[in-house]
Amino acid sequence: MPLLDEIATPRDLRPLTPPQLSQLASEIRELMIDAVCRSGGHLGPNLGVVELTIALHRVFDSPRDTLLWDIGHQTYVQKLLTGRAAGFDGLRTRGGLSGYASRAESNHDVIENSHASTALSYADGLARARELSGEGDRAVVAVIGDGALTGGLAWEALNNLGGARQRPVIVVLNDNERSYAPTVGGLATHLARLRTATEPGVANIFEEFGFGYLGPVDGHDIAAAEEALGRARELGGPVVVHVVTEKGRGWETAETNELDRCHVVRATPSSPAAAPASSPSWTAVFSDEMVRIGSERPDVVAITAAMAEPVGLLDFQREFPARTIDVGIAEQHAAAAAAGLALGGLHPVLAIYATFGNRMIDQMVTDIALHSAPVTLVLDRAGVTGDDGASHNGMWDLTLFQAVPGIRIAAPRDGGRLRELLGEAVAWDQGPTVLRFPKGTTGADIPAIDTTDGFDVLHNAPGRDVLIVSVGPMARLALDVAGRLADEGVGATVVDPRWVVPVNPTLVEAAAYFKQVITIEDSGRVGGVGAAFAQALGDAGITTPVRNFGLPREFLDHGSRAQVLAHCGLTADAVTTEVLAARTTSERTLTS
């Protein structure tokens, strides 16, 4: 009987002998490799923390003692040790286990953070609460990687933690020399010096901040990790336990992958029908176009926050290494530095996942827009991303960035428009631009039958019954709806604004000639494109009724993109049904 089958709670780890612990670690790795290669997910980071997680749960009594993981995608091992092994085959599927820590799943998952560099701040606040409530005997342990430690928020927390020597918090520095990619900057150099020091007395930044320091410790040696963690608990006060691990440990495919150590693996198609589509990904089209632009524009520079390959900047980096800047996991710094690059006469293109764009809204307002700095922000994985769960859907960017004065936001409907709009963005020198596109493949290009004052007409049926304003990749859905409306004798015109912010005044005027307007977007309805378009119609005195279709103001559970969109009513059947129902209601009102 596998040992893992006997582990229902972390306390079941206590009686195990060293050989049994080694066997358990092997079983966990084998299970994760098999399951995650089928479901997709963050495999490399979890392979690297198998022994460390076992040691943590043997030394500390979770959930009475609190283990905080920065970030939550490296909690697969914890899931397996806390009674969730039976459901692991359903990882990242709708109704199955989350790919991140999840409080709904287990009281061992205390925080659901999926944006890096936050766990130390949680730890500081929680430790203060424990101190004030007299629960100082409950340990607070925060596990943070060296990659996440490049984020400024982590250092704000370290400043506070180190300044309270009476308050015990254990910071486990999981040093594997990388986040997604190898860790960059002065911190990486300092940690390398600590790892390779042969004599005591090496200057240590953590001790200077007021922390006790233990390490470096081999994070794959369970006994050594336990000994260090136990000593840290006995020391009291803030302590850093420097643990050295290997991302992707125990799987040759990951260990030999120098790019990212199999940080994320894609799901294996279950059938030929599920095989990858032949069209390129949005990211690949962006990557190719950036290299082309870079060859023509020596003033264009690229910025990444530790994710050059995932956001499509790896080829640009290889072609123009001096013009590619990796700032680490530091989106706020990336945005402010982009403003500085623009002030220096360059045109920076900052590419990040849309969900991480939330972190730099202040810099976009006061450092970029206030200075009318020509910076292009490229938001990959905008809209519904699906299987990564609530925090990773890129559904807040339009709500947040629409409020920025002078900003222009483009949403391409296909690969061809992505190329065109990226070119227009980097050509704009009067202020910031944003280009957003989703996760997945582009599909075939959708031709326009006409272009008028900057917006494309994709379909134009007689009757002027319904004007459908589609945002970016929702054009395919809009055209499907138009076809279904035609079957019901309703004439629909489908337009793609291309630049969705600011609202095109000619398109606003055109709305006056229709009986109804609907907008379709894969972003939040609150403060989205539809809301802005309805406001523009009201400001112009146009009384055409507007119905906005988009994402509700709620955190959306993980599932495939199609499943999440269907949950939100963004299917051809659902939209068509609502449009026809609204028309019926309106006609009854007019005849009553």
Secondary structure, DSSP 8 states (H G I E B T S, - for coil): --GGGG-SSGGGGTT--HHHHHHHHHHHHHHHHHHHHHH-B--HHHHTTHHHHHHHHHHS-TTTSEEEEESGGG-HHHHHHTT-GGGGGGTTSTTS--SS--TTT-TT------SSS-HHHHHHHHHHHHHHHT-TTS-EEEEEETTGGGSHHHHHHHHHHHT-TTS-EEEEEEE-SBSSSB--SHHHHHHHHHHH--SS----HHHHTT-EEEEEEETT-HHHHHHHHHHHHHH-SEEEEEEE--TTTT-HHHHT-TTTSSSSB----SSGGGS--SS-BHHHHHHHHHHHHHHH-TTEEEEESS-TTTTT-HHHHHH-GGGEEE--S-HHHHHHHHHHHHHTT-EEEEEEEHHHHGGGHHHIIIIIITTT---EEEEETBB---TT-GGG-B-SHHHHHTTSTT-EEE--SSHHHHHHHHHHHHH--SS-EEEE--SSB--S----SEEETTEEEEEE-TT--EEEEE-GGGHHHHHHHHHHHHHTT--EEEEE-SEEES--HHHHHHHTTSSEEEEEEEEESTTSHHHHHHHHHHHTT----EEEEEE-SS----S-HHHHHHHTT-SHHHHHHHHHHHHHHHHHHHH-
